[in-house]
Amino acid sequence: MKRKLLRWMTAITASGILGAMSMGCAWSIGGGKDRTTSVQPTRGQELLDLKRARDQGAMTQEEYENQKKQILAR
């Protein structure tokens, strides 16, 4: 009985997951006029990215400060 119940629960879970995945695909394929919009990063995300670039040596401290000022001025 337990084995039968486990198989039944597994089948329901799998079909639910597959159904959710296919709905997500249909949603993303759906297209329309809204597909041309782009997501802009927040100032917080830009500052985090900037700090990461400085910490990794991709820019000097002076460049970091200048870019930081520009981001915060917006």
C-alpha distances in whole Angstrom, upper triangle without the diagonal:
4,5,5,6,9,10,11,12,14,15,17,18,20,21,23,24,26,27,29,30,32,33,35,36,37,39,41,42,43,47,49,52,50,50,53,53,53,51,54,53,54,57,55,53,56,58,55,55,59,58,56,59,61,59,59,62,62,65,68,68,70,68,65,68,69,66,64,67,67,63,64,67,65
4,5,5,6,9,10,10,12,14,15,16,18,20,21,22,24,25,27,28,30,31,33,35,36,37,39,40,42,45,48,51,48,48,51,51,50,49,51,50,51,54,51,50,53,54,51,52,55,55,52,55,58,56,55,59,59,62,64,64,67,65,62,64,66,63,61,64,64,60,61,64,62
4,5,5,6,9,10,10,12,14,15,16,18,20,21,22,24,26,27,28,30,32,33,34,36,38,39,40,43,46,49,48,46,50,50,49,48,50,50,51,54,51,49,53,54,51,51,55,54,52,54,57,55,54,58,58,61,63,63,66,64,61,64,65,62,61,64,63,60,61,64,62
4,5,5,6,9,10,11,12,14,15,17,18,20,21,22,24,26,27,29,30,32,33,35,36,37,39,42,45,48,46,45,49,49,48,47,50,50,51,54,52,50,53,54,52,52,56,55,53,55,58,56,55,59,59,62,64,65,67,65,62,64,66,62,61,64,64,60,61,64,62
4,5,5,6,9,10,11,12,14,15,16,18,20,21,22,24,26,27,29,30,31,33,35,36,37,40,43,46,44,43,47,47,46,45,48,47,48,51,49,47,51,52,49,50,53,53,51,53,56,54,54,57,57,60,62,62,65,63,60,62,64,60,59,62,61,57,58,61,59
4,5,5,6,9,10,10,12,14,15,16,18,20,21,22,24,26,27,29,30,31,33,34,36,39,42,45,43,42,45,45,44,43,46,45,46,49,47,45,48,49,46,47,50,50,48,50,53,51,50,54,54,57,59,59,62,60,57,59,61,57,56,59,59,55,56,59,57
4,6,5,6,9,10,10,12,14,15,16,18,20,21,22,24,26,27,28,30,32,33,34,37,40,44,42,41,44,44,44,43,46,45,46,49,47,45,48,50,47,47,51,51,48,51,53,52,51,54,54,57,60,60,63,60,58,60,61,58,57,60,59,55,57,59,57
4,5,5,6,9,10,11,12,14,15,16,18,20,21,23,24,26,27,28,30,32,33,36,39,42,40,39,43,43,43,42,45,44,46,49,47,45,48,50,47,47,51,51,49,51,54,52,52,55,55,57,60,61,63,61,58,60,61,58,57,59,59,55,56,59,56
4,5,5,6,9,10,11,12,14,15,16,18,20,21,23,24,26,27,29,30,31,35,37,40,38,37,41,40,40,39,42,41,42,46,44,42,45,47,44,44,48,48,46,48,51,49,49,52,52,54,57,57,60,58,55,57,58,55,53,56,55,52,53,55,53
4,5,5,6,9,10,11,12,14,15,16,18,20,21,23,24,26,27,28,30,33,36,39,37,36,39,39,39,38,40,40,41,44,42,40,43,45,42,42,46,46,44,46,49,47,46,50,49,52,55,55,58,56,53,55,56,53,52,55,54,50,52,54,52
4,6,5,6,9,10,11,12,14,15,16,18,20,21,22,24,26,27,28,31,34,38,36,35,38,38,38,38,41,40,42,45,44,41,44,46,44,43,47,47,45,47,50,49,48,51,51,53,56,57,59,57,54,56,57,54,53,56,55,51,53,55,53
4,5,5,6,9,10,10,12,14,15,16,18,20,21,22,24,26,26,30,33,36,34,33,37,37,37,36,39,39,40,43,42,40,43,45,42,42,46,46,44,47,50,48,48,51,50,53,56,56,58,56,53,55,56,53,51,54,53,50,51,53,51
4,6,5,6,9,10,11,12,14,15,17,18,20,21,23,24,25,29,31,34,32,31,35,34,34,33,36,36,37,40,39,36,40,41,39,39,43,43,41,43,46,45,44,48,47,49,52,52,55,52,50,52,53,49,48,51,50,46,48,50,48
4,5,5,6,8,10,11,12,14,15,17,18,20,21,22,24,27,30,33,31,30,34,34,33,33,36,35,37,40,39,36,39,41,39,38,42,43,40,42,45,44,43,47,46,48,52,52,54,52,49,51,52,49,48,51,50,46,48,50,48
4,5,5,6,8,10,10,12,14,15,16,18,20,21,22,25,28,31,30,29,33,33,33,32,36,36,37,41,40,37,40,42,40,40,44,44,42,44,47,46,45,49,47,50,53,54,56,53,50,53,53,50,49,52,50,47,48,51,48
4,6,5,6,9,10,11,12,14,15,16,18,20,21,24,27,30,28,27,31,31,31,30,33,33,35,38,37,35,38,40,38,37,41,42,40,42,45,44,43,47,46,48,51,51,53,51,48,50,51,47,46,49,48,44,45,48,45
4,5,5,6,9,10,11,12,14,15,17,18,20,23,26,29,27,25,29,29,28,28,31,31,32,36,34,32,35,37,35,34,38,39,37,39,42,41,40,43,42,45,48,48,50,48,45,47,48,44,44,46,45,42,43,46,43
4,5,5,6,9,10,11,12,14,15,16,18,21,24,27,26,25,28,28,28,28,31,32,33,37,36,33,36,39,36,36,39,40,38,40,43,42,41,44,43,46,49,49,51,49,46,49,49,45,45,48,46,43,44,47,44
4,5,5,6,9,10,11,12,14,15,16,20,22,26,24,23,27,27,28,27,31,31,33,37,36,34,36,39,37,36,40,41,39,41,44,44,43,46,44,47,50,50,52,49,47,49,49,46,45,48,46,43,44,46,43
4,6,5,6,9,10,10,12,14,15,18,21,24,22,21,25,24,25,24,28,28,30,33,32,30,33,35,33,33,37,38,36,38,41,40,40,43,41,44,47,47,49,46,44,46,46,42,42,44,43,39,41,43,40
4,5,5,6,9,10,11,12,14,17,20,23,21,20,23,23,23,23,26,27,29,32,32,29,32,34,32,31,35,36,34,36,39,38,37,41,39,41,45,45,47,44,42,44,45,41,40,43,41,38,40,42,39
4,5,5,6,9,10,10,12,15,18,22,20,19,23,23,24,24,28,29,31,34,34,31,34,36,35,34,37,39,37,38,42,41,40,43,41,44,47,48,49,46,44,46,46,43,42,45,43,40,42,44,41
4,5,5,6,9,10,10,14,16,19,18,17,21,21,22,22,26,27,29,33,32,30,32,35,34,33,37,38,36,38,41,41,40,43,41,43,47,47,49,46,43,45,45,42,41,44,42,38,40,42,39
4,5,5,6,9,10,12,15,18,16,15,18,19,19,19,23,24,26,29,29,26,29,32,30,29,33,34,33,34,38,37,37,39,38,40,43,43,45,42,40,42,42,38,38,40,38,35,37,38,35
4,5,5,6,8,11,14,17,16,14,18,19,19,20,23,25,27,31,31,28,30,33,31,30,34,35,33,34,38,38,37,40,38,40,43,44,45,42,40,43,42,39,39,41,39,36,38,40,36
4,6,5,6,9,12,16,15,14,17,19,20,21,24,26,28,32,32,30,32,35,34,33,36,38,36,37,41,41,40,43,40,42,46,47,48,44,42,45,44,40,40,43,40,37,39,41,37
4,6,5,8,11,13,12,11,15,16,17,18,21,23,25,29,29,27,29,32,31,30,34,35,34,35,39,39,38,41,38,40,44,44,45,42,40,42,41,38,37,40,37,34,36,37,34
4,5,7,10,13,11,9,13,14,14,15,19,21,23,27,27,25,27,30,29,28,31,33,31,32,36,36,35,38,35,37,41,41,42,39,37,39,39,35,35,37,35,32,34,35,32
4,6,9,12,12,10,13,15,16,18,22,24,26,30,31,28,29,33,32,30,33,36,34,35,38,39,38,40,37,39,43,44,45,41,40,42,41,37,38,40,37,35,37,38,35
4,7,10,10,9,13,14,16,18,22,24,27,31,31,29,30,34,33,32,35,37,36,37,40,41,40,42,40,41,45,45,46,43,41,43,42,38,39,41,38,35,37,38,35
4,7,7,6,9,11,14,16,20,22,25,29,30,27,28,32,32,30,33,36,35,35,38,39,38,40,38,39,42,43,44,40,39,41,40,36,36,38,35,33,35,36,32
4,6,6,8,11,14,16,20,23,25,29,30,28,29,33,33,31,34,37,36,36,40,41,40,42,39,40,43,44,44,41,40,41,40,36,37,38,35,32,35,35,31
4,5,6,8,12,15,18,21,24,27,29,27,28,31,32,30,33,36,35,35,38,40,39,41,38,39,42,42,42,39,38,39,37,34,34,35,32,30,32,32,28
4,5,6,9,12,15,18,20,24,25,24,24,28,28,27,30,32,32,32,35,37,36,38,35,36,39,40,40,36,35,36,35,31,32,33,30,27,29,30,26
4,6,8,11,14,17,20,23,25,23,23,27,27,26,28,31,30,30,34,35,34,36,33,34,38,38,38,35,34,35,34,30,31,32,30,27,29,30,26
4,6,10,13,16,19,22,24,22,22,26,26,25,27,30,29,29,32,34,33,35,32,32,36,36,36,33,32,33,32,28,29,30,27,25,27,28,24
4,7,10,13,15,19,21,19,19,23,23,22,24,27,27,27,30,32,31,33,30,31,34,34,34,31,29,31,29,26,26,27,24,22,24,24,21
4,6,10,13,16,18,15,16,19,20,18,21,24,23,23,26,28,28,29,26,27,30,31,31,27,26,27,26,22,23,24,22,19,21,22,19
4,7,9,13,14,12,13,16,17,16,18,21,21,21,24,26,26,27,25,25,28,28,29,26,24,25,24,21,21,22,20,17,19,20,17
4,6,9,11,10,10,13,14,13,15,18,18,19,21,23,23,25,22,23,25,25,25,22,20,22,21,17,17,18,16,13,15,16,13
4,7,8,6,6,10,11,10,12,15,15,16,18,20,20,22,20,20,23,22,23,20,18,19,19,15,14,17,15,11,13,15,13
4,5,5,6,9,10,11,12,14,15,17,18,20,21,23,21,21,23,22,22,20,17,18,18,15,13,15,14,10,11,13,11
4,5,5,6,9,10,10,12,14,15,16,18,20,21,19,19,20,19,19,17,14,15,15,12,10,11,10,7,7,10,9
4,5,5,6,9,10,11,12,14,15,16,18,20,19,19,20,18,19,18,15,15,16,13,11,13,13,9,9,13,12
4,5,5,6,8,10,10,12,14,15,16,19,17,17,19,19,20,18,15,16,17,13,12,15,14,10,12,15,14
4,5,5,6,9,10,11,12,14,15,17,15,15,17,16,17,14,12,13,13,10,9,12,11,8,10,13,12
4,5,5,6,9,10,11,12,14,15,14,13,15,14,15,13,10,11,12,9,7,10,10,7,9,12,12
4,5,5,6,9,10,10,12,14,14,14,15,14,16,15,11,13,15,12,10,14,14,11,12,16,16
4,5,5,6,9,10,11,13,11,12,14,14,16,13,11,13,14,11,11,14,14,11,14,17,16
4,5,5,6,9,10,11,9,9,11,11,12,10,7,10,11,8,8,11,11,10,12,15,15
4,5,5,6,9,10,10,9,11,10,12,11,7,10,12,10,9,13,14,12,13,17,18
4,5,5,6,9,9,10,12,12,15,13,10,13,15,13,12,16,17,15,17,20,20
4,6,5,6,5,6,9,10,13,10,8,12,13,11,12,15,16,15,17,20,20
4,5,5,6,5,6,7,10,9,6,10,12,11,11,14,15,15,17,19,21
4,5,8,8,9,9,13,12,10,13,15,14,14,17,19,18,19,22,23
4,6,8,10,11,15,13,12,15,17,16,16,20,20,19,21,24,25
4,5,7,9,12,11,10,14,16,15,16,19,20,20,22,24,25
4,7,10,12,10,10,13,14,13,15,18,18,18,20,22,23
4,7,8,6,7,10,11,10,12,15,15,16,18,20,21
4,5,5,6,9,10,11,12,14,16,17,18,20,22
4,6,5,6,9,10,10,12,14,15,16,18,20
4,5,5,6,9,10,11,13,14,15,17,19
4,6,5,6,8,10,11,12,14,15,17
4,6,5,6,9,10,11,12,14,16
4,6,5,6,9,10,10,12,15
4,5,5,6,9,10,11,13
4,5,5,6,9,10,11
4,5,5,6,9,10
4,5,5,6,9
4,6,5,7
4,5,6
4,5
4
